[in-house]
Amino acid sequence: MNIAKMMKQAQQMQSKMQDMQADLAQQTVEESVGGEKVTVTANGAGEVLSIKIDPSIIDPEDAAFLEDLVLSGVRKAIDSGKALAAEEMKKATEGMGLPPGMGF
Protein backbone atom coordinates (compact mmCIF):
# COMPACT_ATOMS: atom_id res chain seq x y z
CA MET A 1 0.00 0.00 0.00
CA ASN A 2 1.48 3.29 -1.10
CA ILE A 3 0.42 5.98 1.41
CA ALA A 4 1.78 8.84 -0.70
CA LYS A 5 -0.24 7.68 -3.71
CA MET A 6 -3.38 7.36 -1.59
CA MET A 7 -2.90 10.86 -0.15
CA LYS A 8 -2.45 12.31 -3.63
CA GLN A 9 -5.62 10.55 -4.81
CA ALA A 10 -7.51 11.87 -1.78
CA GLN A 11 -6.37 15.43 -2.53
CA GLN A 12 -7.36 15.06 -6.18
CA MET A 13 -10.76 13.75 -5.19
CA GLN A 14 -11.28 16.60 -2.73
CA SER A 15 -10.41 19.12 -5.42
CA LYS A 16 -12.76 17.44 -7.90
CA MET A 17 -15.53 17.43 -5.29
CA GLN A 18 -15.18 21.15 -4.65
CA ASP A 19 -15.23 21.87 -8.39
CA MET A 20 -18.22 19.58 -8.82
CA GLN A 21 -20.18 21.27 -6.02
CA ALA A 22 -19.60 24.68 -7.58
CA ASP A 23 -20.62 23.32 -10.97
CA LEU A 24 -23.77 21.67 -9.60
CA ALA A 25 -24.88 24.93 -8.04
CA GLN A 26 -24.86 26.40 -11.56
CA GLN A 27 -26.72 23.53 -13.27
CA THR A 28 -30.49 23.54 -13.17
CA VAL A 29 -33.27 21.04 -13.61
CA GLU A 30 -36.89 21.86 -14.33
CA GLU A 31 -39.91 19.73 -13.51
CA SER A 32 -43.53 20.35 -14.41
CA VAL A 33 -46.64 18.78 -12.90
CA GLY A 34 -50.37 19.10 -13.37
CA GLY A 35 -50.20 19.22 -17.14
CA GLU A 36 -47.36 21.74 -16.95
CA LYS A 37 -49.45 24.11 -14.85
CA VAL A 38 -46.82 24.17 -12.08
CA THR A 39 -43.12 24.32 -12.99
CA VAL A 40 -40.32 24.11 -10.44
CA THR A 41 -36.68 24.90 -11.18
CA ALA A 42 -33.95 23.62 -8.87
CA ASN A 43 -30.18 23.35 -9.05
CA GLY A 44 -27.89 20.39 -8.56
CA ALA A 45 -27.12 21.57 -5.04
CA GLY A 46 -30.73 20.84 -4.03
CA GLU A 47 -31.93 24.43 -3.90
CA VAL A 48 -35.33 25.35 -5.32
CA LEU A 49 -34.74 28.41 -7.49
CA SER A 50 -38.22 29.21 -8.77
CA ILE A 51 -41.83 28.07 -8.86
CA LYS A 52 -44.13 29.16 -11.69
CA ILE A 53 -47.89 28.66 -11.41
CA ASP A 54 -50.31 29.05 -14.31
CA PRO A 55 -53.00 31.46 -13.05
CA SER A 56 -55.71 29.29 -14.60
CA ILE A 57 -55.34 26.69 -11.84
CA ILE A 58 -55.62 29.10 -8.93
CA ASP A 59 -58.95 28.35 -7.30
CA PRO A 60 -59.52 30.04 -3.93
CA GLU A 61 -62.07 27.32 -3.13
CA ASP A 62 -59.53 24.51 -3.64
CA ALA A 63 -56.18 25.64 -2.25
CA ALA A 64 -55.33 22.04 -1.30
CA PHE A 65 -55.15 21.04 -4.98
CA LEU A 66 -52.61 23.77 -5.73
CA GLU A 67 -50.64 22.97 -2.57
CA ASP A 68 -50.42 19.31 -3.62
CA LEU A 69 -49.25 20.26 -7.12
CA VAL A 70 -46.58 22.61 -5.78
CA LEU A 71 -45.33 20.00 -3.32
CA SER A 72 -45.23 17.36 -6.04
CA GLY A 73 -43.29 19.68 -8.35
CA VAL A 74 -40.79 20.57 -5.64
CA ARG A 75 -40.21 16.91 -4.82
CA LYS A 76 -39.69 16.02 -8.49
CA ALA A 77 -37.26 18.91 -9.01
CA ILE A 78 -35.25 18.01 -5.90
CA ASP A 79 -35.14 14.35 -6.97
CA SER A 80 -33.90 15.40 -10.41
CA GLY A 81 -31.27 17.62 -8.80
CA LYS A 82 -30.12 14.71 -6.64
CA ALA A 83 -29.91 12.45 -9.69
CA LEU A 84 -27.83 15.08 -11.48
CA ALA A 85 -25.53 15.33 -8.45
CA ALA A 86 -25.18 11.53 -8.24
CA GLU A 87 -24.24 11.33 -11.91
CA GLU A 88 -21.64 14.08 -11.51
CA MET A 89 -20.28 12.36 -8.39
CA LYS A 90 -19.93 9.12 -10.32
CA LYS A 91 -17.99 10.94 -13.06
CA ALA A 92 -15.75 12.65 -10.50
CA THR A 93 -14.76 9.41 -8.78
CA GLU A 94 -14.32 7.34 -11.94
CA GLY A 95 -10.85 5.97 -12.42
CA MET A 96 -9.67 6.89 -8.94
CA GLY A 97 -9.06 3.27 -8.00
CA LEU A 98 -11.38 3.39 -5.01
CA PRO A 99 -12.02 0.09 -3.24
CA PRO A 100 -15.39 -1.58 -3.93
CA GLY A 101 -18.18 0.20 -2.10
CA MET A 102 -16.21 3.46 -1.79
CA GLY A 103 -17.38 4.92 -5.13
CA PHE A 104 -20.63 6.78 -5.53
LUMBANU-721728 format. One record per residue: residue number from 1; x, y, z of N, C-alpha, C, O in turn. Coordinates in steps of 0.2 Angstrom, whole numbers, always signed. Each point is the difference from the previous one (the first is absolute). Layout:
! residues N
 num   nxx   nyy   nzz  caxx  cayy  cazz   cxx   cyy   czz   oxx   oyy   ozz
 NUM     X     Y     Z     X     Y     Z     X     Y     Z     X     Y     Z
...
This chain:
! residues 104
 num   nxx   nyy   nzz  caxx  cayy  cazz   cxx   cyy   czz   oxx   oyy   ozz
   1    +4    -6    +0    -4    +6    +0    +4    +6    +0    +5    +1    +4
   2    -6    +3    -9    +4    +6    +0    -3    +6    +3    -5    +3    -4
   3    +7    -1    +9    -4    +6    +4    +0    +6    -4    -5    +4    +0
   4   +11    -2    -3    +1    +6    -4    -5    +0    -5    -3    +6    -2
   5    +2   -11    -2    -4    -1    -6    -7    +1    +3    -4    +4    -3
   6    +2    -7    +8    -7    +1    +3    -1    +7    +2    -6    +2    -1
   7   +10    +1    +4    -1    +7    +2    +0    +5    -6    -5    +4    +0
   8    +8    -5    -5    +0    +4    -6    -7    -2    -3    -3    +5    -2
   9    +1   -11    +2    -7    -1    -3    -6    +3    +4    -4    +3    -3
  10    +5    -3   +10    -5    +3    +4    +0    +8    -1    -5    +3    +0
  11   +11    +0    -1    +0    +7    -2    -3    +2    -6    -4    +5    -1
  12    +5   -10    -4    -3    +1    -7    -7    +0    +1    -4    +4    -3
  13    +1    -9    +6    -7    -1    +1    -3    +6    +4    -5    +2    -2
  14    +8    +0    +7    -2    +6    +3    -1    +6    -4    -5    +4    +0
  15   +10    -3    -4    +0    +6    -5    -6    -1    -5    -3    +4    -2
  16    +3   -10    -1    -6    -2    -4    -7    +1    +3    -4    +3    -3
  17    +4    -5    +9    -7    +1    +4    -1    +8    +0    -6    +1    -1
  18   +10    +3    +3    -1    +7    +1    -2    +3    -7    -5    +4    +0
  19    +9    -6    -5    -2    +2    -7    -7    -2    -2    -4    +4    -3
  20    +2   -10    +5    -6    -3    -2    -6    +3    +4    -5    +2    -3
  21    +6    +0    +9    -5    +3    +4    -1    +7    -3    -6    +2    +0
  22   +11    +2    -2    -1    +6    -3    -4    +0    -7    -4    +4    -1
  23    +6    -9    -2    -3    -1    -7    -7    -2    +1    -5    +2    -4
  24    +3    -7    +9    -7    -2    +1    -4    +6    +2    -6    +0    -2
  25    +9    +5    +6    -4    +6    +2    -2    +4    -6    -5    +4    +0
  26    +8    -5    -6    -1    +4    -6    -5    -4    -5    -3    +3    -4
  27    +3    -9    +5    -5    -4    -4    -7    -1    +2    -1    +0    +6
  28    -4    +1   -10    -6    +0    +2    -4    -6    -3    +1    -2    -5
  29    -6    +0    +8    -5    -5    -2    -7    +3    +1    -1    +5    +4
  30    -4    -7    -9    -6    +3    +0    -5    -5    +0    +0    -5    -4
  31    -5    +5    +8    -6    -5    +0    -6    +3    +0    -1    +5    +4
  32    -4    -8    -8    -7    +3    +0    -5    -6    +2    +2    -6    -1
  33    -7    +8    +4    -5    -4    +3    -7    +3    -2    +0    +6    -2
  34    -5   -10    +2    -7    +3    -1    -1    +2    -7    -3    +5    -1
  35    +6    -9    -4    -1    +2    -7    +4    +6    -1    -2    +5    -4
  36    +8    -4    +7    +4    +6    -1    -3    +6    +3    +2    +6    -2
  37    -6    -6    +7    -3    +6    +3    +4    +2    +5    +0    +6    +2
  38    +4   -10    +1    +5    +2    +6    +7    -3    -3    +1    -5    -1
  39    +4   +10    +1    +6    -1    -2    +5    +2    +6    +0    +6    +2
  40    +5   -11    +0    +4    +2    +5    +7    -1    -3    +2    -5    -4
  41    +3   +10    +5    +7    -1    -2    +4    +0    +6    -1    +4    +5
  42    +6    -9    -5    +4    -1    +6    +7    -1    -3    +1    +0    -6
  43    +4    +1   +10    +7    -1    -2    +3    -7    +2    -4    -3    +4
  44   +10    +1    -6    +3    -6    +2    +2    +0    +7    +2    -5    +3
  45    -2   +11    +1    +1    +0    +7    -6    -1    +4    +1    +0    +6
  46    -7    -1    -9    -6    -2    +4    -4    +6    +2    -4    +0    +4
  47    +6    +6    -7    -4    +6    +2    -5    +1    -6    +1    +0    -6
  48    -7    +2    +9    -6    +2    -5    +1    +7    -2    +1    +4    +5
  49    +0    -3   -11    +1    +7    -2    -6    +4    -2    +0    +6    +1
  50    -5    -9    -4    -6    +3    -2    -6    -5    +0    +1    -6    -1
  51    -7    +9    +2    -6    -4    -1    -5    +5    -4    -1    +6    +1
  52    -1    -9    -7    -5    +4    -4    -6    -4    +0    -1    -6    -1
  53    -5   +10    +2    -6    -3    +0    -5    +4    -5    +0    +6    -1
  54    -3   -10    -4    -5    +2    -5    -6    +3    +4    -3    -4    +4
  55    +2   +10    -5    -6    +3    +4    -7    -3    -1    -4    +0    +4
  56    +4    -4   -10    -7    -4    -1    -1    -5    +5    -6    -2    +1
  57   +11    +0    +3    -2    -6    +5    -1    +3    +7    +0    -4    +5
  58    +1   +11    -4    -1    +3    +6    -8    +0    +2    -3    +4    -3
  59    +1    -8    +7    -7    +0    +3    +0    +1    +7    +2    -5    +4
  60    -4   +11    -2    -1    +1    +7    -4    -5    +4    +1    -1    +6
  61    -5    -2    -9    -4    -5    +3    +3    -7    +1    -2    -4    +4
  62    +8    +3    -7    +3    -6    +0    +8    +1    +0    +4    -2    -4
  63    -2    +5   +10    +7    +1    +1    +4    -6    +1    +6    -1    -2
  64    -9    -4    +4    +3    -7    +2    +3    -3    -7    +5    -3    +0
  65    -9    +4    -5    +2    -3    -7    +7    +4    -2    +4    -4    -2
  66    -4   +10    +2    +6    +4    -2    +6    -2    +5    +5    -1    -2
  67    -6    +1    +8    +5    -2    +5    +3    -7    -2    +6    -1    +0
  68   -10    -4    -1    +2    -6    -2    +4    +0    -6    +5    -3    -1
  69    -7    +7    -4    +4    +0    -7    +7    +3    +2    +5    -2    -3
  70    -5    +8    +7    +6    +3    +1    +5    -5    +4    +6    +0    -2
  71    -9    -3    +7    +4    -5    +3    +3    -5    -4    +6    -2    +0
  72   -10    -1    -4    +2    -5    -5    +5    +2    -5    +5    -3    -1
  73    -6    +9    -1    +6    +3    -5    +6    +1    +4    +5    -1    -3
  74    -5    +4    +9    +6    +1    +4    +4    -7    +1    +6    +0    -1
  75   -10    -5    +3    +3    -6    +1    +3    -3    -6    +6    -3    +0
  76    -9    +4    -6    +3    -3    -6    +6    +4    -2    +5    -3    -2
  77    -5    +9    +3    +6    +5    -2    +6    -2    +4    +5    -1    -2
  78    -7    +0    +9    +6    -2    +5    +2    -7    -2    +7    -1    +0
  79   -11    -4    -2    +2    -6    -2    +5    +0    -6    +5    -3    -1
  80    -7    +7    -4    +3    +1    -6    +7    +3    +1    +5    -2    -3
  81    -5    +7    +8    +7    +3    +2    +4    -5    +3    +6    +0    -1
  82    -9    -4    +5    +4    -5    +4    +3    -5    -5    +6    -3    +0
  83   -10    +1    -5    +2    -5    -5    +6    +3    -4    +5    -3    -2
  84    -5   +10    +0    +5    +3    -3    +6    +0    +4    +6    -1    -3
  85    -6    +3    +9    +5    +0    +5    +4    -7    +0    +6    -1    +0
  86   -11    -5    +0    +3    -6    +1    +4    -2    -7    +5    -3    +1
  87    -8    +5    -6    +4    -1    -7    +7    +3    +0    +5    -2    -2
  88    -5    +9    +4    +6    +3    +0    +5    -3    +5    +6    +0    -1
  89    -9    -2    +7    +5    -3    +5    +3    -6    -3    +6    -2    +1
  90   -10    -2    -4    +2    -6    -4    +6    +1    -5    +5    -3    +0
  91    -6    +9    -4    +5    +2    -4    +6    +2    +3    +6    -2    -2
  92    -6    +5    +8    +5    +3    +3    +5    -5    +4    +6    +1    +0
  93   -10    -7    +2    +4    -5    +3    +2    -6    -5    +4    -4    +3
  94    -6    +5    -9    +2    -5    -5    +8    +0    +0    +3    +5    -1
  95    +0   -11    +0    +7    -1    -1    +4    +2    +6    +6    +0    -1
  96    -8    +1    +7    +4    +1    +5    +2    -6    +4    +4    +1    +5
  97    -6    -7    -7    +3    -6    +3    -3    -1    +7    +4    -2    +4
  98   -10    +5    -3    -3    -1    +7    -2    -7    +1    -2    -4    -4
  99    +3    +1   +10    -2    -7    +2    -8    -1    -1    -3    +5    +0
 100    +1   -11    -2    -7    -1    -1    -4    +3    +6    +2    -1    +6
 101    -8    +4    -8    -4    +3    +6    +2    +7    +1    -4    +3    +4
 102   +10    -1    -6    +2    +7    +2    -2    +5    -5    +0    +6    +1
 103    -2    -8    -7    -2    +5    -6    -7    +2    +2    -3    -3    +4
 104    +1    +7    -9    -7    +3    +1    -5    -2    -5    -5    +1    +0
